[in-house]
Amino acid sequence: MRAVFKKDIFSYVALLCVAFLLLSLLNWRSEYYTLLRTVVFIGAVLVALKESKVLFTFFCFALVAYLFNPFIPVYLYRKIIWIPIDLICALLFLLQAFQIRKRPKPYVPYAPKKRKAKSYGRDKKY
């Protein structure tokens, strides 16, 4: 398996959100966290709208948008509570930016195929 970067605007927004979320683990002034809420909220809404057909992904990013809502903020008051939330959200955005592909099996042109012996109804023993 290998991860391939999807080259679209949503992936770049997701990487921007990952950078903001990982930088939030450091100690900053309150203005940074207001900017963080705004950037992650917009990124989560964009990704949720893009992934609206996949319900699990849609609800995950809708929950992220609710947690980082700048209009009616959710206050958890302690940084130790926000650290795992920031890491989980960064991982969600990172998984959204990259697509995991399985490597195809190599094609061997002249490999003998294994054939299964045919069985007929008349061969059954009662």
C-alpha positions in Angstrom: 0.0 0.0 0.0 1.1 3.5 -0.7 -0.3 6.9 -0.1 -0.8 9.3 -3.0 -1.5 13.0 -2.6 -4.7 14.1 -4.3 -3.9 17.2 -6.2 -7.1 19.2 -5.7 -8.0 22.3 -3.7 -9.5 20.3 -0.9 -6.3 18.5 -0.3 -4.4 21.7 0.0 -7.0 23.1 2.4 -6.7 19.9 4.4 -2.9 20.2 4.6 -3.3 23.8 5.8 -5.6 22.6 8.5 -3.1 19.9 9.5 -0.4 22.6 9.8 -2.6 24.8 11.9 -3.7 22.0 14.2 -0.1 20.7 14.8 1.1 24.2 15.5 -1.7 24.6 18.0 0.1 22.1 20.3 2.6 24.9 21.2 1.7 27.8 23.5 0.3 30.7 21.6 -1.7 33.8 22.3 -5.5 33.7 22.1 -5.6 35.4 18.7 -3.9 32.3 17.2 -6.7 30.0 18.5 -9.3 32.3 17.1 -7.6 32.1 13.7 -7.3 28.3 14.2 -11.0 28.0 14.8 -11.8 29.9 11.7 -9.4 28.0 9.4 -10.3 24.6 10.7 -14.0 25.4 10.6 -13.8 26.5 6.9 -11.7 23.5 6.0 -14.0 21.0 7.8 -17.1 22.5 6.1 -15.4 22.3 2.6 -14.4 18.7 3.1 -17.8 17.8 4.5 -19.5 19.3 1.5 -17.1 17.5 -0.8 -17.7 14.1 1.0 -21.4 14.5 1.4 -22.1 11.1 -0.3 -19.9 9.2 2.2 -22.0 9.6 5.4 -19.3 8.5 7.9 -16.8 11.0 6.5 -19.4 13.7 6.3 -20.4 13.3 10.0 -16.8 13.2 11.1 -16.0 16.5 9.5 -19.4 18.0 10.6 -18.3 17.1 14.2 -15.0 18.8 13.6 -16.7 21.9 12.2 -19.0 21.9 15.3 -16.0 21.7 17.7 -14.0 24.4 16.0 -17.0 26.7 15.3 -15.9 30.3 15.7 -19.5 31.7 16.0 -20.6 29.7 19.0 -17.3 28.4 20.3 -17.0 25.2 22.4 -14.8 25.9 25.4 -13.1 23.0 27.1 -11.0 25.4 29.2 -7.9 23.2 29.5 -5.2 22.7 26.9 -4.7 19.1 28.0 -8.2 18.3 26.8 -7.6 20.0 23.4 -4.4 18.2 22.6 -5.9 14.8 21.7 -8.7 16.5 19.9 -6.2 18.5 17.8 -4.2 15.4 17.0 -7.2 13.3 16.0 -8.5 16.2 13.8 -5.1 16.6 12.2 -5.0 12.9 11.4 -8.5 13.1 9.9 -7.5 15.9 7.6 -4.2 14.1 6.7 -6.2 11.0 5.7 -8.4 13.2 3.6 -5.5 14.8 1.8 -3.9 11.4 0.9 -5.4 8.5 -0.9 -4.2 5.0 0.0 -3.8 2.7 -2.9 -3.0 -0.9 -2.9 -0.3 -2.0 -5.3 -1.6 -4.2 -8.1 -0.4 -7.7 -8.4 2.3 -8.1 -11.0 1.0 -9.5 -14.3 2.7 -12.8 -15.3 1.7 -13.4 -18.9 2.4 -17.1 -19.2 1.7 -18.4 -15.7 -0.4 -21.6 -15.8 -3.8 -21.0 -14.3 -5.0 -23.5 -11.7 -8.1 -25.2 -12.8 -10.7 -26.6 -10.5 -11.9 -30.1 -11.3 -15.5 -30.0 -12.6 -18.1 -31.8 -10.6 -21.4 -33.1 -11.9 -24.6 -33.9 -10.2 -24.4 -37.5 -11.3 -21.1 -38.0 -9.4 -22.7 -37.5 -6.0 -22.8 -40.4 -3.6 -25.9 -40.7 -1.5 
